[in-house]
Amino acid sequence: MNTALNNKKLQISFLIFSSLLIFLGRQLDTGITNYDDAYYAQKAKEILESGSFWLITFAGAPAVDNPPLPFWLTALAFSLFGVSSYSAIFSSALFGTGIILTTYRLSLLLYKDSWIAFASAFVLLFPGMFVDASRRGMVDIPLAFFVLLAFYAFFKAKDLKPWYLVFGLATACAILSKSVLGLFPLTIVGAFLIFSRQWRELINPWFLSGCLIAFLLGFSWHFINWQHYGQAFINAHFGSLIINRSFGGVASSFYFLGYAKDFLKNYWPWLPFALIGLAQFGKRGFREKDRTALLLFLWPALTFLVMSTSKNQTLRYLFMMFPALAIITAKTISEWLGPDKKNQALAIMVGVIATTILFVNVTSFKVKVTLAQSSKEVRELAAVINLNTPEKQTIGNYRLTPSNPRLAMQFYSNRVLESSVTRDPEALTMALSSSPKKTWLTSIAEFRKLTAQHPNRIYLIQANSKYAFFTSIENRENVQYDFSAMRLPIIK
């Protein structure tokens, strides 16, 4: 075997350095997407502005759909580096790097084989959906990191019981990242202890202490918000946003096969190896009483089965089981390869990672959402919108959707685009007459129709290829274009 490439310290350094370059590369001017990314970034911005760490808001209104830990960390990045798109994804990139490193360390802990450890990290990196998520400011990557850390601590607790406290703390952080989905470590470990008949471990004081930490700290935000908002919090967080989203609404008769379809479409080339490996690990765990194999099998199997009962299925929700799949896949492939083949495969993996670093940081190719410009047109208009709309005045929404580009507009311009949509041209002209100083946003196509129908009623402030920002002709004299007193861009 190639001793240089199999050096553990060299592998760890290479993986950390590579992950940071891949996750943070080409992020300085790409922007963040309108939906989840901008929504979460705005919440973090309001935490920084208000100093309220427990009562989270969006556009000044209570927002109880998500626990706050990822937003705390983004707010910290904002305070250190300034409010920007780059800061909004910074903590997610660090968590992605942490997942790569912890997967490597867990694999090494379990199998004492640096090839399996490196291959596990490689399988996790590719295909690119994990990379793409680590380059976005969402909550799925923090959740996956804390779930992985909880399992790593549980394996360490086999020899050193105080690691159960780390297990509990990591589970608490998972709950504070994505609410009840953070309970998976407790659920899976409980099932593992029952299937492996480790009854005494269930009443081990260290394990019980870890569980107590998980519940008390993990649900601290829920308790504080329940104390503040009462039943309204329960209805909003657990009712509308968890139960209704997961089990309500209309879905296909075979919705429970949605995740299977997603894996069949997206998890190549690893899918055959992962399925064969799962079958082998399940056999070793249940028939041969291999406890390591049993827990690695239960981790993805139970996660997949439970999450498949939800009608709201998005593949990134399963990132918390990807490290286990990566280890299972790497271990399965390792058993099929001889030393020479492993050496060649390791060199190929290093080459693919190095090529990816160059692709992300040197080329201008646009692949996936995070290597393309996001919210570009919103960012172009942000300064003039901020300059011409008073802080407490909302921007009228003419024939745009209730949420797009409202979320990105709020983050980049510090102004609120109305979620209620005006669709009737006559209603717009009445609004222009009753509130002539109000500003409006619409698509450039709709604006051209308006100017053709009402040429003397509307004044264009600024437009680009996608949006038009306008007001009434009566307000023309009040429109400003002097940015000399403004820092530009408002948010980069």
C-alpha positions, 0 to 999 in steps of 0.5 A: 500500500502507498504509505504516504496516502495511507498516513492518517494525519495526512488524510485528516489534514487533506479532508479538512482542507479539501472540505473547507475549499469545496464548501466555502469556495466561490461563495463571496458573490453567489448570494443565497436562494429565496426560500429556506436560506434567506428565511433562516438568514433573516431570522439570524439577522433579527437575533443579532439586531434584537438580542432576543435568543429565545423568542425568534422572529421573522420580519418582526413577527413571532416565528416558532417553526424552527428551534434556534441553534443554527440561527444562533450560530449564523448570528455569531458569524454575522457579528464576527464577519458582518451580515452577508451571504457568505456569513449566512452559509459559514456555519453550515460549511463548518458543520459539513466539514465536521461531518466529513471529519467525524465520519472518518473518525467514527469509521476509524474507531470501528474498523481501525482501517484508514482506507475504510475511513477515507473511503467513508468520507469520500462516499459522503462527499459524492454524489454532490447533494451533500456538498450542495447542502453544505454550501447552503444556509439551512438546518439539515447539515447542523442536524446531521452533524449533531446526530452523527456526533451523538452516535460517535459518543455512543460508540465511545461510551462502550469503553468510557461511560462519561461519553454518554454525557456527550451523547446527551449533549449532542442529542440536545443540540440536534433537537435544538436544530430541528425539533423532534427530528433530533430525537433519532439518536435516542430512538435508535440507540434505545432500539439497539439496546433492546435488540441487543438485549443490553438491559443493564445499559438501559438503566446505566446512570451515565446513560440515563444522565445523557438522556436527561440532558438531551430532554432538558436542554433539547426542549428548553426552547420549546418550554420557554416559547410555550411559557411565553405564547401558551397553547398558540405555540403548541398549535403552531409548532407541533400542530401546523408545522410538524403534524400537518406538514408530515401527515396532513394534506393530500398525497399519492397513495404510494407516498411512502415510496418517495424516499426510495424513488429519491435514492434510486434517482440520486444515490449513484454509484453507491446505491447497489453497494449500500443495499448489499452492505445493509443486507450484510450488516443486518444479517451480521447484527441479528444472526451473528450478534455483531453489535457494531453491525447492528447499530450501523444497520438500525441507524439508516434503516429506522431513520428511513422507515420512520421518515417514509411515513411522512407525506412531506419528503425531501431527501435532505431530511435524511442527511442524518443517516448518510454517514452510516450509509457511507461507512457501510458502503466503504466497508462493503467495498473494502471487503471486495478489494485486494491491497493493490486495488485499494491503493489504486482506488485511494489515488483515484479518490484523492484525484477526484477530490482535488479535481472538485476543489479546482472545479469549484474554486477556479472555473466558472461552471454553474452546476447545482444551485450553489455554484450559480448566482442566487437572488441576483435580481433582488440584490441588484434592486436592494439598495434602491428599494431600501433608499426609497421605501421608509423602514416601516412601510411595506412594498406592494406586491403586484402579481408576484407570489406570496413568498418569492422574492419576499424572503430574499427581499427582506434579507437583502434590502431590509424591507418587507414585500407584502405577502398579500398579492394584488392581482387586479390592475384596477385595484392597483390603480386605486391603491396608487391613488389612495397611497401615492407614496407607496412603492411596488414590485412586480415582474418586468413582464407585468410592468410592461402590461401596466405601462401600456394600459396606464401610461400616465399613472406609474413611474418606474424607479428601477428595473432589471431583467426580472423585476420592476420597482415602481411607484405612482407618477405623483410620487416621482419628485420624491424618488431618490437616486443619491446613494452617497450616504449609504454603504453599498451593497447593503448586504453582500 
